[in-house]
């Protein structure tokens, strides 16, 4: 990692029946291309990602919860599933499962997370996460269920 690079934090959303956490874990260190994103906003966020950045893996539609932590292992490059080279994506690998999933209802109910992109713009498939949001969710994942 280059000296002075502040790791950015992200959230990657995927429908578990299409590509879930277990699918990424099964890919091992080789990871997977985060392909199929057709949102200019999400693509532009992936262009900002650096190798070594960490992100939450969020199950959308089914589950609606953060289940794991991923690491960006390749910078933005053309998406192999797109005919148009303007669509780019990063590669990610699974780092670790959260001790317990943190659900969307819990996130929405938490005043510390009221400004989180997941709460304000839930449709965006790739999202930035602040350091304080990251730390708060990591603490929630460590805490036992109430």
Secondary structure as GFF3:
##gff-version 3
##sequence-region A 1 146
A	DSSP	beta_strand	9	15	.	.	.	ID=ss1
A	DSSP	alpha_helix	16	19	.	.	.	ID=ss2
A	DSSP	alpha_helix	21	27	.	.	.	ID=ss3
A	DSSP	three_ten_helix	28	30	.	.	.	ID=ss4
A	DSSP	beta_strand	32	33	.	.	.	ID=ss5
A	DSSP	alpha_helix	40	48	.	.	.	ID=ss6
A	DSSP	beta_strand	54	60	.	.	.	ID=ss7
A	DSSP	beta_strand	65	78	.	.	.	ID=ss8
A	DSSP	beta_strand	88	103	.	.	.	ID=ss9
A	DSSP	alpha_helix	104	109	.	.	.	ID=ss10
A	DSSP	three_ten_helix	111	113	.	.	.	ID=ss11
A	DSSP	alpha_helix	117	120	.	.	.	ID=ss12
A	DSSP	beta_strand	126	129	.	.	.	ID=ss13
A	DSSP	alpha_helix	131	142	.	.	.	ID=ss14
###
